[in-house]
């Protein structure tokens, strides 16, 4: 092979390497999920959001139906207000429950929606009233330890 053919192949492999790095950067930053589909925004208040992040998925029955748009703190109720952007294709009743769930044991957190039975549907700007906060592993461990310590103290009497 002559020099120009080798240079051509090196250039092709370098370009493929840059494309692979760009793909990995978009996946790691969760920017590959950019969507221009029609959507509506709803909000929910949670006492504890754990490690929930902006652009985390919103799922219902395992299907991604939207993304987290914004997370902010309410100074009046001392709760986190989570704004979710739901694709227009997915309609949910007004009494839908929002839960913060975790993928696997220690995976990323997302919001899970469970549809209720109300005849009226959520609209843009609606607020979900039924929420369940994130389960924080440290709180579970401390509750377990305090309960065990209390049991041991009661048995000594």
Backbone as CSV, one residue per row, in Angstrom:
resi,resn,N_x,N_y,N_z,CA_x,CA_y,CA_z,C_x,C_y,C_z
1,UNK,0.843,-1.180,0.000,0.000,0.000,0.000,0.885,1.240,0.000
2,UNK,0.430,2.212,-0.748,1.233,3.429,-0.804,0.845,4.379,0.341
3,UNK,1.585,5.447,0.452,1.450,6.377,1.575,0.069,7.041,1.613
4,UNK,-0.495,7.426,0.499,-1.787,8.124,0.491,-2.931,7.197,0.935
5,UNK,-2.865,5.915,0.626,-3.882,4.964,1.069,-3.826,4.782,2.583
6,UNK,-2.633,4.709,3.131,-2.471,4.584,4.586,-3.006,5.830,5.286
7,UNK,-2.682,7.001,4.737,-3.186,8.255,5.321,-4.713,8.313,5.286
8,UNK,-5.313,7.819,4.208,-6.759,7.803,4.098,-7.376,6.931,5.191
9,UNK,-6.846,5.733,5.414,-7.373,4.837,6.429,-7.172,5.387,7.842
10,UNK,-6.037,6.020,8.080,-5.798,6.648,9.385,-6.832,7.749,9.623
11,UNK,-7.103,8.544,8.621,-8.112,9.595,8.732,-9.495,9.044,9.009
12,UNK,-9.850,7.943,8.359,-11.156,7.314,8.596,-11.261,6.823,10.032
13,UNK,-10.219,6.185,10.550,-10.251,5.696,11.930,-10.274,6.836,12.944
14,UNK,-9.566,7.927,12.676,-9.589,9.082,13.578,-10.991,9.699,13.591
15,UNK,-11.618,9.828,12.424,-12.975,10.374,12.358,-13.962,9.458,13.095
16,UNK,-13.804,8.148,12.949,-14.672,7.202,13.663,-14.464,7.317,15.183
17,UNK,-13.227,7.541,15.604,-12.939,7.727,17.030,-13.603,8.979,17.575
18,UNK,-13.548,10.086,16.831,-14.223,11.320,17.263,-15.737,11.122,17.333
19,UNK,-16.302,10.417,16.374,-17.745,10.154,16.386,-18.132,9.315,17.598
20,UNK,-17.307,8.329,17.942,-17.578,7.491,19.107,-17.496,8.303,20.401
21,UNK,-16.509,9.195,20.512,-16.390,10.042,21.700,-17.575,11.001,21.820
22,UNK,-18.034,11.547,20.710,-19.204,12.421,20.730,-20.442,11.659,21.175
23,UNK,-20.619,10.456,20.673,-21.745,9.616,21.066,-21.716,9.320,22.560
24,UNK,-20.554,8.954,23.096,-20.436,8.662,24.523,-20.686,9.905,25.375
25,UNK,-20.222,11.066,24.921,-20.446,12.303,25.674,-21.929,12.642,25.722
26,UNK,-22.636,12.457,24.613,-24.068,12.729,24.597,-24.834,11.749,25.481
27,UNK,-24.449,10.487,25.489,-25.107,9.503,26.336,-24.833,9.778,27.813
28,UNK,-23.591,10.120,28.148,-23.242,10.380,29.544,-23.941,11.628,30.068
29,UNK,-24.104,12.637,29.225,-24.771,13.861,29.632,-26.271,13.803,29.491
30,UNK,-26.801,12.676,29.037,-28.232,12.478,28.833,-28.796,13.511,27.860
31,UNK,-27.962,13.949,26.914,-28.394,14.931,25.925,-28.865,14.271,24.641
32,UNK,-28.691,12.981,24.525,-29.104,12.273,23.322,-30.611,12.094,23.273
33,UNK,-31.292,12.455,24.345,-32.740,12.262,24.415,-33.503,13.528,24.085
34,UNK,-32.849,14.473,23.431,-33.501,15.730,23.077,-34.684,15.447,22.174
35,UNK,-35.818,16.066,22.499,-37.035,15.818,21.753,-37.740,17.129,21.460
36,UNK,-38.308,17.233,20.264,-39.068,18.427,19.904,-40.562,18.116,19.845
37,UNK,-40.979,16.987,20.408,-42.381,16.590,20.388,-43.210,17.533,21.262
38,UNK,-44.492,17.634,20.959,-45.405,18.446,21.753,-45.504,17.847,23.158
39,UNK,-45.561,18.713,24.163,-45.605,18.226,25.534,-46.365,19.212,26.409
40,UNK,-46.675,18.768,27.621,-47.285,19.631,28.617,-46.540,19.436,29.923
41,UNK,-46.586,20.466,30.787,-45.810,20.432,32.015,-46.731,20.321,33.225
42,UNK,-46.370,19.428,34.139,-47.075,19.264,35.405,-46.059,19.357,36.538
43,UNK,-46.557,19.628,37.738,-45.682,19.750,38.896,-46.128,18.801,40.002
44,UNK,-45.172,18.490,40.874,-45.451,17.666,42.050,-44.540,18.116,43.171
45,UNK,-45.042,18.060,44.407,-44.240,18.418,45.576,-43.828,17.143,46.298
46,UNK,-42.542,17.079,46.660,-42.003,15.922,47.369,-41.285,16.398,48.625
47,UNK,-41.399,15.636,49.715,-40.686,15.956,50.951,-39.190,15.687,50.797
48,UNK,-38.832,14.682,49.995,-37.424,14.342,49.781,-37.282,13.779,48.374
49,UNK,-36.421,14.378,47.562,-36.238,13.880,46.197,-35.006,12.999,46.053
50,UNK,-34.250,12.806,47.122,-33.070,11.957,47.059,-32.070,12.484,46.046
51,UNK,-31.675,11.649,45.080,-30.711,12.035,44.065,-31.331,12.313,42.710
52,UNK,-32.593,12.692,42.691,-33.278,12.987,41.429,-32.620,14.184,40.751
53,UNK,-32.446,14.091,39.437,-31.767,15.138,38.681,-32.640,15.624,37.537
54,UNK,-32.336,16.838,37.075,-33.003,17.378,35.893,-32.666,16.479,34.706
55,UNK,-33.613,16.275,33.821,-33.545,15.406,32.638,-33.634,13.921,32.981
56,UNK,-33.931,13.581,34.240,-34.174,12.184,34.602,-35.501,11.763,33.959
57,UNK,-35.657,10.493,33.664,-36.893,10.060,33.003,-38.114,10.076,33.924
58,UNK,-39.256,10.263,33.311,-40.555,10.074,33.955,-41.159,8.860,33.267
59,UNK,-41.443,7.805,34.044,-41.905,6.553,33.455,-43.277,6.173,33.985
60,UNK,-44.023,5.485,33.158,-45.281,4.881,33.569,-45.326,3.496,32.938
61,UNK,-45.506,2.473,33.740,-45.514,1.078,33.293,-44.217,0.728,32.560
62,UNK,-43.105,1.330,32.968,-41.811,1.048,32.372,-41.517,1.806,31.091
63,UNK,-42.461,2.611,30.614,-42.297,3.370,29.368,-41.940,4.806,29.724
64,UNK,-40.918,5.358,29.077,-40.551,6.754,29.305,-41.598,7.638,28.654
65,UNK,-42.315,8.414,29.484,-43.385,9.285,28.992,-43.003,10.754,29.075
66,UNK,-41.858,11.050,29.672,-41.429,12.434,29.783,-40.098,12.547,30.490
67,UNK,-39.743,13.780,30.839,-38.472,14.069,31.509,-38.691,15.113,32.600
68,UNK,-37.775,15.138,33.570,-37.795,16.156,34.612,-37.253,17.445,33.994
69,UNK,-38.037,18.522,34.096,-37.642,19.797,33.491,-36.942,20.708,34.496
70,UNK,-37.400,20.703,35.750,-36.865,21.650,36.724,-37.113,21.118,38.129
71,UNK,-36.186,21.429,39.033,-36.337,21.091,40.445,-35.999,22.342,41.239
72,UNK,-36.903,22.737,42.128,-36.636,23.906,42.969,-37.223,23.671,44.364
73,UNK,-36.838,24.533,45.292,-37.247,24.407,46.695,-38.319,25.441,46.997
74,UNK,-39.387,25.010,47.694,-40.470,25.901,48.105,-40.188,26.365,49.530
75,UNK,-39.949,27.661,49.701,-39.626,28.202,51.023,-40.814,28.207,51.971
76,UNK,-42.028,28.112,51.453,-43.212,28.131,52.317,-43.511,26.761,52.912
77,UNK,-43.489,25.723,52.076,-43.831,24.382,52.562,-42.602,23.527,52.865
78,UNK,-41.397,24.034,52.551,-40.141,23.308,52.774,-40.136,21.965,52.054
79,UNK,-40.639,21.981,50.838,-40.659,20.786,49.996,-40.007,21.114,48.652
80,UNK,-39.630,20.071,47.948,-39.078,20.238,46.608,-40.220,20.226,45.594
81,UNK,-40.195,21.167,44.666,-41.181,21.212,43.593,-40.496,20.691,42.335
82,UNK,-41.027,19.599,41.794,-40.463,18.959,40.612,-41.398,19.231,39.439
83,UNK,-40.850,19.871,38.398,-41.616,20.124,37.177,-41.277,19.039,36.162
84,UNK,-42.312,18.403,35.624,-42.131,17.316,34.666,-42.752,17.697,33.326
85,UNK,-42.036,17.401,32.260,-42.552,17.609,30.917,-43.007,16.257,30.388
86,UNK,-44.313,16.130,30.132,-44.907,14.875,29.664,-45.243,15.033,28.185
87,UNK,-44.914,14.024,27.379,-45.259,14.053,25.958,-46.770,14.135,25.787
88,UNK,-47.207,14.902,24.806,-48.621,15.130,24.554,-49.368,13.829,24.228
89,UNK,-48.655,12.819,23.738,-49.279,11.546,23.373,-49.810,10.793,24.584
90,UNK,-49.295,11.112,25.766,-49.657,10.376,26.974,-50.561,11.227,27.845
91,UNK,-51.754,10.731,28.099,-52.733,11.422,28.946,-52.865,10.664,30.259
92,UNK,-52.907,11.404,31.362,-53.039,10.802,32.676,-54.203,11.441,33.427
93,UNK,-54.914,10.644,34.251,-56.004,11.201,35.060,-55.472,12.192,36.095
94,UNK,-56.367,13.027,36.588,-56.001,14.060,37.556,-55.501,13.477,38.870
95,UNK,-55.937,12.273,39.231,-55.522,11.669,40.498,-54.346,10.700,40.343
96,UNK,-53.483,10.972,39.387,-52.289,10.155,39.171,-51.324,10.314,40.344
97,UNK,-50.676,9.218,40.726,-49.695,9.221,41.808,-48.290,9.292,41.229
98,UNK,-47.458,10.158,41.795,-46.056,10.289,41.386,-45.166,9.746,42.500
99,UNK,-44.267,8.830,42.141,-43.344,8.240,43.110,-41.925,8.402,42.596
100,UNK,-40.996,8.652,43.499,-39.587,8.671,43.121,-39.047,7.275,43.352
101,UNK,-38.623,6.640,42.277,-38.154,5.255,42.308,-36.690,5.193,41.899
102,UNK,-36.077,4.040,42.122,-34.676,3.839,41.782,-34.546,2.656,40.840
103,UNK,-33.736,2.816,39.796,-33.448,1.712,38.878,-32.488,0.756,39.574
104,UNK,-32.941,-0.448,39.837,-32.103,-1.420,40.526,-31.937,-1.058,41.992
105,UNK,-30.870,-1.538,42.610,-30.645,-1.288,44.033,-30.050,0.097,44.263
106,UNK,-29.023,0.432,43.525,-28.353,1.719,43.703,-28.273,2.498,42.393
107,UNK,-29.225,2.299,41.498,-29.197,2.957,40.199,-29.680,4.388,40.256
108,UNK,-29.895,4.970,39.074,-30.358,6.351,39.007,-31.823,6.440,39.404
109,UNK,-32.224,7.591,39.861,-33.598,7.778,40.297,-34.427,8.408,39.185
110,UNK,-35.701,8.074,39.188,-36.636,8.596,38.204,-37.999,8.732,38.862
111,UNK,-38.917,9.406,38.174,-40.278,9.553,38.689,-41.163,8.538,37.995
112,UNK,-41.889,7.755,38.772,-42.841,6.791,38.243,-44.259,7.310,38.437
113,UNK,-45.056,7.259,37.392,-46.437,7.706,37.457,-47.365,6.492,37.443
114,UNK,-48.325,6.486,38.370,-49.358,5.451,38.397,-50.697,6.131,38.195
115,UNK,-51.369,5.757,37.119,-52.632,6.404,36.763,-53.716,6.073,37.771
116,UNK,-54.566,7.059,38.032,-55.715,6.879,38.917,-56.952,6.558,38.098
117,UNK,-58.113,6.872,38.638,-59.361,6.533,37.968,-60.249,7.726,37.668
118,UNK,-59.750,8.931,37.832,-60.549,10.135,37.602,-60.864,10.277,36.111
119,UNK,-62.021,10.816,35.815,-62.415,11.023,34.417,-61.729,12.241,33.816
120,UNK,-61.374,13.229,34.641,-60.690,14.419,34.144,-59.202,14.126,33.995
121,UNK,-58.614,14.657,32.935,-57.202,14.418,32.653,-56.341,15.597,33.113
122,UNK,-55.043,15.320,33.319,-54.098,16.375,33.650,-53.972,17.343,32.482
123,UNK,-53.785,18.601,32.806,-53.589,19.630,31.793,-52.275,20.333,32.075
124,UNK,-51.845,21.177,31.159,-50.631,21.954,31.352,-50.782,22.821,32.596
125,UNK,-49.798,22.784,33.472,-49.828,23.561,34.701,-50.475,22.857,35.875
126,UNK,-50.958,21.643,35.694,-51.586,20.901,36.797,-50.550,20.513,37.850
127,UNK,-51.043,20.276,39.052,-50.182,19.822,40.141,-50.667,18.464,40.617
128,UNK,-49.748,17.510,40.695,-50.078,16.178,41.204,-50.155,16.253,42.725
129,UNK,-51.247,15.814,43.282,-51.470,15.919,44.725,-50.933,14.700,45.482
130,UNK,-50.956,13.533,44.860,-50.523,12.299,45.518,-49.077,12.005,45.129
131,UNK,-48.173,12.126,46.094,-46.758,11.878,45.822,-46.168,10.981,46.907
132,UNK,-45.115,10.294,46.525,-44.360,9.474,47.478,-42.895,9.816,47.292
133,UNK,-42.254,10.250,48.366,-40.865,10.703,48.297,-39.905,9.543,48.098
134,UNK,-38.659,9.905,47.840,-37.610,8.911,47.633,-37.300,8.179,48.927
135,UNK,-36.932,6.927,48.803,-36.486,6.132,49.947,-34.982,6.353,50.071
136,UNK,-34.563,6.923,51.200,-33.151,7.213,51.425,-32.555,6.077,52.238
137,UNK,-31.541,5.434,51.696,-30.950,4.247,52.309,-30.424,4.538,53.715
138,UNK,-29.827,5.716,53.930,-29.290,6.064,55.245,-30.411,6.128,56.288
139,UNK,-31.577,6.657,55.898,-32.703,6.733,56.838,-33.208,5.345,57.209
140,UNK,-33.270,4.448,56.227,-33.709,3.080,56.518,-32.761,2.382,57.488
141,UNK,-31.470,2.557,57.277,-30.473,1.914,58.145,-30.563,2.478,59.553
142,UNK,-30.683,3.803,59.680,-30.750,4.391,61.020,-32.032,3.979,61.746
143,UNK,-33.159,3.887,61.033,-34.396,3.420,61.670,-34.246,1.981,62.159
144,UNK,-33.614,1.149,61.344,-33.389,-0.242,61.728,-32.520,-0.321,62.980
145,UNK,-31.442,0.458,63.008,-30.536,0.428,64.159,-31.213,0.959,65.413
146,UNK,-31.974,2.038,65.309,-32.663,2.574,66.478,-33.725,1.611,66.987
147,UNK,-34.429,0.936,66.088,-35.424,-0.057,66.520,-34.757,-1.221,67.234
148,UNK,-33.618,-1.682,66.718,-32.899,-2.783,67.373,-32.372,-2.357,68.736
149,UNK,-31.897,-1.122,68.831,-31.401,-0.637,70.110,-32.539,-0.517,71.107
150,UNK,-33.710,-0.066,70.661,-34.866,0.040,71.546,-35.344,-1.334,72.004
151,UNK,-35.290,-2.337,71.118,-35.678,-3.690,71.512,-34.737,-4.237,72.575
152,UNK,-33.459,-3.997,72.421,-32.472,-4.475,73.387,-32.650,-3.830,74.733
153,UNK,-33.024,-2.550,74.774,-33.240,-1.843,76.029,-34.480,-2.364,76.747
154,UNK,-35.524,-2.688,75.998,-36.770,-3.215,76.586,-36.572,-4.618,77.172
155,UNK,-35.733,-5.422,76.550,-35.528,-6.789,77.007,-34.744,-6.840,78.316
156,UNK,-33.906,-5.843,78.599,-33.110,-5.839,79.827,-33.955,-5.572,81.059
157,UNK,-35.097,-4.951,80.913,-35.941,-4.637,82.055,-36.617,-5.802,82.622
